[in-house]
Amino acid sequence: MKLISKILVVIGTILMLFGFITFLQGSAFLGVGYPVNYFHAAISFLLLALCLELVWKSKKKE
């Protein structure tokens, strides 16, 4: 579960980087015209990673 969480964090970070590139470029990057779309997807991945970490830590305590 910890490995899956780390993979999700990497995916979220890459999506945030794509959003930043789109913002700086001022035009569509990979067919997505608005940087906020990348950030919305990144937040989903990062929240899922956070939830998995919390579940993993609660299971570890038991």
PDB file of N, CA, C and O in Angstrom:
ATOM      1  N   MET A   1       0.832  -1.180   0.000  1.00  0.00           N
ATOM      2  CA  MET A   1       0.000   0.000   0.000  1.00  0.00           C
ATOM      3  C   MET A   1       0.885   1.255   0.000  1.00  0.00           C
ATOM      4  O   MET A   1       0.525   2.282  -0.576  1.00  0.00           O
ATOM      5  N   LYS A   2       2.027   1.153   0.645  1.00  0.00           N
ATOM      6  CA  LYS A   2       2.925   2.300   0.695  1.00  0.00           C
ATOM      7  C   LYS A   2       3.498   2.590  -0.691  1.00  0.00           C
ATOM      8  O   LYS A   2       3.669   3.751  -1.060  1.00  0.00           O
ATOM      9  N   LEU A   3       3.794   1.542  -1.459  1.00  0.00           N
ATOM     10  CA  LEU A   3       4.319   1.710  -2.818  1.00  0.00           C
ATOM     11  C   LEU A   3       3.272   2.367  -3.719  1.00  0.00           C
ATOM     12  O   LEU A   3       3.597   3.249  -4.513  1.00  0.00           O
ATOM     13  N   ILE A   4       2.033   1.941  -3.594  1.00  0.00           N
ATOM     14  CA  ILE A   4       0.951   2.530  -4.383  1.00  0.00           C
ATOM     15  C   ILE A   4       0.801   4.010  -4.037  1.00  0.00           C
ATOM     16  O   ILE A   4       0.583   4.842  -4.918  1.00  0.00           O
ATOM     17  N   SER A   5       0.919   4.324  -2.766  1.00  0.00           N
ATOM     18  CA  SER A   5       0.829   5.720  -2.334  1.00  0.00           C
ATOM     19  C   SER A   5       1.946   6.558  -2.950  1.00  0.00           C
ATOM     20  O   SER A   5       1.700   7.676  -3.400  1.00  0.00           O
ATOM     21  N   LYS A   6       3.146   6.043  -2.975  1.00  0.00           N
ATOM     22  CA  LYS A   6       4.268   6.776  -3.566  1.00  0.00           C
ATOM     23  C   LYS A   6       4.079   6.971  -5.066  1.00  0.00           C
ATOM     24  O   LYS A   6       4.414   8.027  -5.602  1.00  0.00           O
ATOM     25  N   ILE A   7       3.549   5.966  -5.738  1.00  0.00           N
ATOM     26  CA  ILE A   7       3.282   6.077  -7.174  1.00  0.00           C
ATOM     27  C   ILE A   7       2.238   7.159  -7.434  1.00  0.00           C
ATOM     28  O   ILE A   7       2.374   7.941  -8.375  1.00  0.00           O
ATOM     29  N   LEU A   8       1.200   7.206  -6.607  1.00  0.00           N
ATOM     30  CA  LEU A   8       0.162   8.226  -6.760  1.00  0.00           C
ATOM     31  C   LEU A   8       0.710   9.627  -6.527  1.00  0.00           C
ATOM     32  O   LEU A   8       0.295  10.574  -7.195  1.00  0.00           O
ATOM     33  N   VAL A   9       1.637   9.765  -5.586  1.00  0.00           N
ATOM     34  CA  VAL A   9       2.260  11.071  -5.341  1.00  0.00           C
ATOM     35  C   VAL A   9       3.083  11.493  -6.550  1.00  0.00           C
ATOM     36  O   VAL A   9       3.070  12.665  -6.928  1.00  0.00           O
ATOM     37  N   VAL A  10       3.794  10.558  -7.158  1.00  0.00           N
ATOM     38  CA  VAL A  10       4.588  10.879  -8.349  1.00  0.00           C
ATOM     39  C   VAL A  10       3.678  11.313  -9.494  1.00  0.00           C
ATOM     40  O   VAL A  10       3.975  12.286 -10.187  1.00  0.00           O
ATOM     41  N   ILE A  11       2.580  10.603  -9.696  1.00  0.00           N
ATOM     42  CA  ILE A  11       1.636  10.971 -10.762  1.00  0.00           C
ATOM     43  C   ILE A  11       1.053  12.359 -10.495  1.00  0.00           C
ATOM     44  O   ILE A  11       0.951  13.173 -11.413  1.00  0.00           O
ATOM     45  N   GLY A  12       0.673  12.634  -9.253  1.00  0.00           N
ATOM     46  CA  GLY A  12       0.148  13.952  -8.900  1.00  0.00           C
ATOM     47  C   GLY A  12       1.163  15.053  -9.123  1.00  0.00           C
ATOM     48  O   GLY A  12       0.813  16.140  -9.583  1.00  0.00           O
ATOM     49  N   THR A  13       2.421  14.781  -8.800  1.00  0.00           N
ATOM     50  CA  THR A  13       3.475  15.768  -9.007  1.00  0.00           C
ATOM     51  C   THR A  13       3.696  16.041 -10.487  1.00  0.00           C
ATOM     52  O   THR A  13       3.884  17.189 -10.888  1.00  0.00           O
ATOM     53  N   ILE A  14       3.674  15.002 -11.288  1.00  0.00           N
ATOM     54  CA  ILE A  14       3.835  15.179 -12.738  1.00  0.00           C
ATOM     55  C   ILE A  14       2.682  16.002 -13.310  1.00  0.00           C
ATOM     56  O   ILE A  14       2.899  16.870 -14.156  1.00  0.00           O
ATOM     57  N   LEU A  15       1.472  15.735 -12.858  1.00  0.00           N
ATOM     58  CA  LEU A  15       0.319  16.510 -13.326  1.00  0.00           C
ATOM     59  C   LEU A  15       0.431  17.978 -12.915  1.00  0.00           C
ATOM     60  O   LEU A  15       0.056  18.868 -13.678  1.00  0.00           O
ATOM     61  N   MET A  16       0.945  18.228 -11.713  1.00  0.00           N
ATOM     62  CA  MET A  16       1.140  19.619 -11.290  1.00  0.00           C
ATOM     63  C   MET A  16       2.206  20.296 -12.149  1.00  0.00           C
ATOM     64  O   MET A  16       2.082  21.474 -12.484  1.00  0.00           O
ATOM     65  N   LEU A  17       3.236  19.562 -12.500  1.00  0.00           N
ATOM     66  CA  LEU A  17       4.266  20.097 -13.385  1.00  0.00           C
ATOM     67  C   LEU A  17       3.684  20.427 -14.760  1.00  0.00           C
ATOM     68  O   LEU A  17       4.013  21.463 -15.338  1.00  0.00           O
ATOM     69  N   PHE A  18       2.829  19.558 -15.282  1.00  0.00           N
ATOM     70  CA  PHE A  18       2.166  19.831 -16.562  1.00  0.00           C
ATOM     71  C   PHE A  18       1.304  21.088 -16.462  1.00  0.00           C
ATOM     72  O   PHE A  18       1.280  21.895 -17.391  1.00  0.00           O
ATOM     73  N   GLY A  19       0.598  21.259 -15.348  1.00  0.00           N
ATOM     74  CA  GLY A  19      -0.213  22.457 -15.157  1.00  0.00           C
ATOM     75  C   GLY A  19       0.639  23.704 -15.112  1.00  0.00           C
ATOM     76  O   GLY A  19       0.253  24.739 -15.656  1.00  0.00           O
ATOM     77  N   PHE A  20       1.795  23.623 -14.473  1.00  0.00           N
ATOM     78  CA  PHE A  20       2.699  24.765 -14.408  1.00  0.00           C
ATOM     79  C   PHE A  20       3.256  25.096 -15.791  1.00  0.00           C
ATOM     80  O   PHE A  20       3.393  26.267 -16.142  1.00  0.00           O
ATOM     81  N   ILE A  21       3.575  24.068 -16.573  1.00  0.00           N
ATOM     82  CA  ILE A  21       4.067  24.283 -17.937  1.00  0.00           C
ATOM     83  C   ILE A  21       2.983  24.941 -18.787  1.00  0.00           C
ATOM     84  O   ILE A  21       3.269  25.859 -19.555  1.00  0.00           O
ATOM     85  N   THR A  22       1.751  24.480 -18.653  1.00  0.00           N
ATOM     86  CA  THR A  22       0.642  25.065 -19.398  1.00  0.00           C
ATOM     87  C   THR A  22       0.442  26.524 -19.011  1.00  0.00           C
ATOM     88  O   THR A  22       0.166  27.367 -19.865  1.00  0.00           O
ATOM     89  N   PHE A  23       0.581  26.819 -17.727  1.00  0.00           N
ATOM     90  CA  PHE A  23       0.432  28.193 -17.255  1.00  0.00           C
ATOM     91  C   PHE A  23       1.516  29.097 -17.838  1.00  0.00           C
ATOM     92  O   PHE A  23       1.225  30.201 -18.297  1.00  0.00           O
ATOM     93  N   LEU A  24       2.754  28.632 -17.819  1.00  0.00           N
ATOM     94  CA  LEU A  24       3.852  29.446 -18.345  1.00  0.00           C
ATOM     95  C   LEU A  24       3.796  29.591 -19.862  1.00  0.00           C
ATOM     96  O   LEU A  24       4.130  30.643 -20.407  1.00  0.00           O
ATOM     97  N   GLN A  25       3.374  28.535 -20.531  1.00  0.00           N
ATOM     98  CA  GLN A  25       3.326  28.535 -21.985  1.00  0.00           C
ATOM     99  C   GLN A  25       2.193  29.414 -22.510  1.00  0.00           C
ATOM    100  O   GLN A  25       2.332  30.044 -23.558  1.00  0.00           O
ATOM    101  N   GLY A  26       1.112  29.458 -21.811  1.00  0.00           N
ATOM    102  CA  GLY A  26      -0.011  30.290 -22.205  1.00  0.00           C
ATOM    103  C   GLY A  26      -0.877  29.675 -23.288  1.00  0.00           C
ATOM    104  O   GLY A  26      -1.849  30.290 -23.726  1.00  0.00           O
ATOM    105  N   SER A  27      -0.544  28.483 -23.721  1.00  0.00           N
ATOM    106  CA  SER A  27      -1.362  27.799 -24.729  1.00  0.00           C
ATOM    107  C   SER A  27      -1.544  26.345 -24.307  1.00  0.00           C
ATOM    108  O   SER A  27      -1.017  25.913 -23.282  1.00  0.00           O
ATOM    109  N   ALA A  28      -2.292  25.604 -25.104  1.00  0.00           N
ATOM    110  CA  ALA A  28      -2.607  24.215 -24.777  1.00  0.00           C
ATOM    111  C   ALA A  28      -1.347  23.360 -24.748  1.00  0.00           C
ATOM    112  O   ALA A  28      -0.512  23.436 -25.648  1.00  0.00           O
ATOM    113  N   PHE A  29      -1.222  22.556 -23.718  1.00  0.00           N
ATOM    114  CA  PHE A  29      -0.131  21.597 -23.581  1.00  0.00           C
ATOM    115  C   PHE A  29      -0.760  20.220 -23.511  1.00  0.00           C
ATOM    116  O   PHE A  29      -1.564  19.950 -22.618  1.00  0.00           O
ATOM    117  N   LEU A  30      -0.409  19.351 -24.434  1.00  0.00           N
ATOM    118  CA  LEU A  30      -0.984  18.010 -24.551  1.00  0.00           C
ATOM    119  C   LEU A  30      -2.494  18.048 -24.755  1.00  0.00           C
ATOM    120  O   LEU A  30      -3.212  17.155 -24.306  1.00  0.00           O
ATOM    121  N   GLY A  31      -2.964  19.074 -25.427  1.00  0.00           N
ATOM    122  CA  GLY A  31      -4.376  19.177 -25.757  1.00  0.00           C
ATOM    123  C   GLY A  31      -5.259  19.736 -24.654  1.00  0.00           C
ATOM    124  O   GLY A  31      -6.476  19.814 -24.821  1.00  0.00           O
ATOM    125  N   VAL A  32      -4.671  20.127 -23.534  1.00  0.00           N
ATOM    126  CA  VAL A  32      -5.444  20.693 -22.426  1.00  0.00           C
ATOM    127  C   VAL A  32      -5.156  22.183 -22.377  1.00  0.00           C
ATOM    128  O   VAL A  32      -4.011  22.594 -22.184  1.00  0.00           O
ATOM    129  N   GLY A  33      -6.188  22.987 -22.552  1.00  0.00           N
ATOM    130  CA  GLY A  33      -5.997  24.424 -22.682  1.00  0.00           C
ATOM    131  C   GLY A  33      -5.907  25.192 -21.381  1.00  0.00           C
ATOM    132  O   GLY A  33      -5.356  26.292 -21.352  1.00  0.00           O
ATOM    133  N   TYR A  34      -6.439  24.634 -20.299  1.00  0.00           N
ATOM    134  CA  TYR A  34      -6.469  25.362 -19.039  1.00  0.00           C
ATOM    135  C   TYR A  34      -5.634  24.623 -17.985  1.00  0.00           C
ATOM    136  O   TYR A  34      -5.828  23.427 -17.769  1.00  0.00           O
ATOM    137  N   PRO A  35      -4.719  25.325 -17.338  1.00  0.00           N
ATOM    138  CA  PRO A  35      -3.863  24.655 -16.346  1.00  0.00           C
ATOM    139  C   PRO A  35      -4.625  24.109 -15.148  1.00  0.00           C
ATOM    140  O   PRO A  35      -4.178  23.156 -14.510  1.00  0.00           O
ATOM    141  N   VAL A  36      -5.768  24.704 -14.841  1.00  0.00           N
ATOM    142  CA  VAL A  36      -6.523  24.257 -13.665  1.00  0.00           C
ATOM    143  C   VAL A  36      -6.989  22.807 -13.830  1.00  0.00           C
ATOM    144  O   VAL A  36      -7.177  22.108 -12.835  1.00  0.00           O
ATOM    145  N   ASN A  37      -7.176  22.352 -15.057  1.00  0.00           N
ATOM    146  CA  ASN A  37      -7.586  20.965 -15.275  1.00  0.00           C
ATOM    147  C   ASN A  37      -6.524  19.989 -14.774  1.00  0.00           C
ATOM    148  O   ASN A  37      -6.858  18.954 -14.198  1.00  0.00           O
ATOM    149  N   TYR A  38      -5.263  20.308 -14.988  1.00  0.00           N
ATOM    150  CA  TYR A  38      -4.184  19.464 -14.475  1.00  0.00           C
ATOM    151  C   TYR A  38      -4.172  19.465 -12.948  1.00  0.00           C
ATOM    152  O   TYR A  38      -3.952  18.425 -12.328  1.00  0.00           O
ATOM    153  N   PHE A  39      -4.409  20.636 -12.337  1.00  0.00           N
ATOM    154  CA  PHE A  39      -4.376  20.726 -10.891  1.00  0.00           C
ATOM    155  C   PHE A  39      -5.550  19.974 -10.251  1.00  0.00           C
ATOM    156  O   PHE A  39      -5.402  19.406  -9.170  1.00  0.00           O
ATOM    157  N   HIS A  40      -6.698  19.966 -10.902  1.00  0.00           N
ATOM    158  CA  HIS A  40      -7.840  19.202 -10.392  1.00  0.00           C
ATOM    159  C   HIS A  40      -7.511  17.717 -10.372  1.00  0.00           C
ATOM    160  O   HIS A  40      -7.802  17.028  -9.394  1.00  0.00           O
ATOM    161  N   ALA A  41      -6.912  17.224 -11.433  1.00  0.00           N
ATOM    162  CA  ALA A  41      -6.537  15.808 -11.483  1.00  0.00           C
ATOM    163  C   ALA A  41      -5.446  15.501 -10.463  1.00  0.00           C
ATOM    164  O   ALA A  41      -5.476  14.451  -9.821  1.00  0.00           O
ATOM    165  N   ALA A  42      -4.489  16.405 -10.312  1.00  0.00           N
ATOM    166  CA  ALA A  42      -3.392  16.185  -9.367  1.00  0.00           C
ATOM    167  C   ALA A  42      -3.916  16.109  -7.936  1.00  0.00           C
ATOM    168  O   ALA A  42      -3.452  15.285  -7.148  1.00  0.00           O
ATOM    169  N   ILE A  43      -4.875  16.957  -7.599  1.00  0.00           N
ATOM    170  CA  ILE A  43      -5.433  16.948  -6.246  1.00  0.00           C
ATOM    171  C   ILE A  43      -6.095  15.605  -5.958  1.00  0.00           C
ATOM    172  O   ILE A  43      -5.994  15.095  -4.842  1.00  0.00           O
ATOM    173  N   SER A  44      -6.769  15.029  -6.944  1.00  0.00           N
ATOM    174  CA  SER A  44      -7.411  13.733  -6.743  1.00  0.00           C
ATOM    175  C   SER A  44      -6.377  12.655  -6.427  1.00  0.00           C
ATOM    176  O   SER A  44      -6.571  11.855  -5.512  1.00  0.00           O
ATOM    177  N   PHE A  45      -5.290  12.635  -7.175  1.00  0.00           N
ATOM    178  CA  PHE A  45      -4.248  11.644  -6.935  1.00  0.00           C
ATOM    179  C   PHE A  45      -3.586  11.851  -5.576  1.00  0.00           C
ATOM    180  O   PHE A  45      -3.315  10.883  -4.866  1.00  0.00           O
ATOM    181  N   LEU A  46      -3.326  13.094  -5.212  1.00  0.00           N
ATOM    182  CA  LEU A  46      -2.667  13.371  -3.937  1.00  0.00           C
ATOM    183  C   LEU A  46      -3.576  13.045  -2.747  1.00  0.00           C
ATOM    184  O   LEU A  46      -3.100  12.551  -1.725  1.00  0.00           O
ATOM    185  N   LEU A  47      -4.863  13.315  -2.872  1.00  0.00           N
ATOM    186  CA  LEU A  47      -5.794  12.955  -1.796  1.00  0.00           C
ATOM    187  C   LEU A  47      -5.914  11.444  -1.639  1.00  0.00           C
ATOM    188  O   LEU A  47      -5.989  10.938  -0.519  1.00  0.00           O
ATOM    189  N   LEU A  48      -5.932  10.733  -2.745  1.00  0.00           N
ATOM    190  CA  LEU A  48      -5.977   9.277  -2.677  1.00  0.00           C
ATOM    191  C   LEU A  48      -4.714   8.734  -2.012  1.00  0.00           C
ATOM    192  O   LEU A  48      -4.786   7.800  -1.213  1.00  0.00           O
ATOM    193  N   ALA A  49      -3.566   9.308  -2.334  1.00  0.00           N
ATOM    194  CA  ALA A  49      -2.312   8.889  -1.704  1.00  0.00           C
ATOM    195  C   ALA A  49      -2.344   9.166  -0.204  1.00  0.00           C
ATOM    196  O   ALA A  49      -1.889   8.344   0.590  1.00  0.00           O
ATOM    197  N   LEU A  50      -2.880  10.318   0.183  1.00  0.00           N
ATOM    198  CA  LEU A  50      -2.980  10.661   1.597  1.00  0.00           C
ATOM    199  C   LEU A  50      -3.882   9.682   2.341  1.00  0.00           C
ATOM    200  O   LEU A  50      -3.553   9.242   3.442  1.00  0.00           O
ATOM    201  N   CYS A  51      -5.007   9.346   1.742  1.00  0.00           N
ATOM    202  CA  CYS A  51      -5.923   8.393   2.371  1.00  0.00           C
ATOM    203  C   CYS A  51      -5.279   7.025   2.524  1.00  0.00           C
ATOM    204  O   CYS A  51      -5.454   6.375   3.555  1.00  0.00           O
ATOM    205  N   LEU A  52      -4.539   6.575   1.520  1.00  0.00           N
ATOM    206  CA  LEU A  52      -3.860   5.292   1.621  1.00  0.00           C
ATOM    207  C   LEU A  52      -2.800   5.305   2.716  1.00  0.00           C
ATOM    208  O   LEU A  52      -2.641   4.318   3.434  1.00  0.00           O
ATOM    209  N   GLU A  53      -2.080   6.405   2.850  1.00  0.00           N
ATOM    210  CA  GLU A  53      -1.085   6.521   3.918  1.00  0.00           C
ATOM    211  C   GLU A  53      -1.749   6.453   5.289  1.00  0.00           C
ATOM    212  O   GLU A  53      -1.244   5.790   6.196  1.00  0.00           O
ATOM    213  N   LEU A  54      -2.878   7.138   5.440  1.00  0.00           N
ATOM    214  CA  LEU A  54      -3.577   7.115   6.725  1.00  0.00           C
ATOM    215  C   LEU A  54      -4.107   5.728   7.056  1.00  0.00           C
ATOM    216  O   LEU A  54      -4.033   5.293   8.206  1.00  0.00           O
ATOM    217  N   VAL A  55      -4.637   5.036   6.067  1.00  0.00           N
ATOM    218  CA  VAL A  55      -5.109   3.668   6.285  1.00  0.00           C
ATOM    219  C   VAL A  55      -3.948   2.767   6.657  1.00  0.00           C
ATOM    220  O   VAL A  55      -4.067   1.938   7.558  1.00  0.00           O
ATOM    221  N   TRP A  56      -2.824   2.922   5.970  1.00  0.00           N
ATOM    222  CA  TRP A  56      -1.653   2.104   6.240  1.00  0.00           C
ATOM    223  C   TRP A  56      -1.142   2.331   7.661  1.00  0.00           C
ATOM    224  O   TRP A  56      -0.763   1.379   8.343  1.00  0.00           O
ATOM    225  N   LYS A  57      -1.130   3.589   8.113  1.00  0.00           N
ATOM    226  CA  LYS A  57      -0.664   3.893   9.460  1.00  0.00           C
ATOM    227  C   LYS A  57      -1.635   3.384  10.521  1.00  0.00           C
ATOM    228  O   LYS A  57      -1.207   2.948  11.590  1.00  0.00           O
ATOM    229  N   SER A  58      -2.924   3.434  10.244  1.00  0.00           N
ATOM    230  CA  SER A  58      -3.886   2.931  11.220  1.00  0.00           C
ATOM    231  C   SER A  58      -3.828   1.400  11.308  1.00  0.00           C
ATOM    232  O   SER A  58      -4.002   0.839  12.389  1.00  0.00           O
ATOM    233  N   LYS A  59      -3.589   0.735  10.203  1.00  0.00           N
ATOM    234  CA  LYS A  59      -3.441  -0.722  10.212  1.00  0.00           C
ATOM    235  C   LYS A  59      -2.162  -1.131  10.939  1.00  0.00           C
ATOM    236  O   LYS A  59      -2.111  -2.168  11.599  1.00  0.00           O
ATOM    237  N   LYS A  60      -1.138  -0.303  10.805  1.00  0.00           N
ATOM    238  CA  LYS A  60       0.154  -0.585  11.430  1.00  0.00           C
ATOM    239  C   LYS A  60       0.049  -0.514  12.961  1.00  0.00           C
ATOM    240  O   LYS A  60       0.721  -1.267  13.665  1.00  0.00           O
ATOM    241  N   LYS A  61      -0.789   0.387  13.468  1.00  0.00           N
ATOM    242  CA  LYS A  61      -0.937   0.542  14.912  1.00  0.00           C
ATOM    243  C   LYS A  61      -1.656  -0.659  15.539  1.00  0.00           C
ATOM    244  O   LYS A  61      -1.426  -0.977  16.706  1.00  0.00           O
ATOM    245  N   GLU A  62      -2.508  -1.313  14.784  1.00  0.00           N
ATOM    246  CA  GLU A  62      -3.306  -2.420  15.333  1.00  0.00           C
ATOM    247  C   GLU A  62      -2.520  -3.681  15.470  1.00  0.00           C
ATOM    248  O   GLU A  62      -3.055  -4.696  15.917  1.00  0.00           O
TER     249      GLU A  62
END
